[in-house]
Amino acid sequence: QVQLVESGGGLVQPGGSLRLSCAVSGGIFSRYLMGWYRQAPGKQRELVASITSGRSTNYKNSVKGRFTISRDNPKNTVYLQMNSLKPEDTAVYYCNAAIGITTYWGQGTQVTVSS
């Protein structure tokens, strides 16, 4: 049984920073394509950033230069460092692990950017 647990969300002022963490248990973490998604109220879930087993990364255009995804394989954890946060980054952020056609999701963590 693969489980993903996100942490690190919260309320931050515009221009601030947060670091999200996603701890994965079960399976072989180093083999997973890991991703961070977000879903704002009334909008579809969208991919924010992803990192392959070989540490290649991909970002949504609007977060390039502000967000950084990384992974620590010995700790079975993926991170999303978010800097220069904007109100439009407000959403529930979800961690995703994928291998082949199988995907796993975390429960989500709320990020609110507001003054």
N, C-alpha and C positions, 0 to 999 in steps of 0.2 A: 504494500500500500504506500503510494507516494503522497506525501503531504507537503504543502507549501504554507509558510506562515510569514506574513509581512509585518513589518513594524517601522516606526519612524515618522509616521504622518503627524499632522497637527496643524495649528494655526500659525501663520507667519505673515509678516508685513511685506508689501511689495518691495522687491530688491533683496529680500532675505534669502536664506538657504535652508535646505533640509536634506538629510540623507536617509533614503529608504533602504531597508534591508529585507531580504527574503531568504529564510532558512528552509532548506529542502531536506526532507528525510525520506528514505526509501529510494530504491533505484540506484543508478550510477550517475551521480551528478555531473561528472566531467563529460559525459556524453550528450547532455541535454543542450539544445538550443534554448537559451533563456531570454525572456522578454519582459518588459514592463509595458502595460497597457493602462489606459485611463478612460473613465467614462464620466462625463459631466451630465448634470440633470437635463433630460430631454434630448440627449445626443447619443449617438452610437459609440460603442467602445472602439478605441483607436490605439494603434501601436505607437508607442513613444520611443522605445529604443530596444535593440536586441543585441545579443552577443553569442557568437557560435562557440562550439567546443574549442575551436582554434583561436578564440579571442578576437575574431573579426567583429566589428561593430557597425550598427546601422541606426540612424536617428531620423525621427520626424523633422522636417525642415524647420518648423517653428521652435524647436528646442536645441538645434545645433549651436554649439558654442556656449550653451548654458548648462546642459545636462551631460553627465558622464556615466555610462554604465560600465561596471566592472564585475569580475567574479573571483572568488577565492575558493578554488576547488578543495583544498584540504578542509575548509570550514563548511563546505556544501552551501555556500551563500553567494547570492548575487546582490549587488548594490546599485542604487541610482542616486548619484550626487546631483542635486538640483540647486543651481545658483541663479541669481538675478531673477527670482521668481516674479511672475506677473499674475494679476487677478484671473486672467484667462487660463492659467494652469490649474485652477481650482477644479478638483475632480476626485473621484475614488480611483486610486491607483491599484492595479492588480498585477501580481507576478504570474508568469506563465512559464511552464517547462514543456518542451516538446521533443519527441524523438519518433521519427517515422510519422505515422498518422495518429499517434497518441499524444494527447496534450493533458496537462494538469494545471489547475488554477488555484490560487490562494483566495482568501476570503475578502481581500481588499483592505486598503487603509485610506482614510480620508485626508486629503491635503486641501487646506483652505488658505488662499492668499487674499488678505484683506487688511485695510488699515482701520 
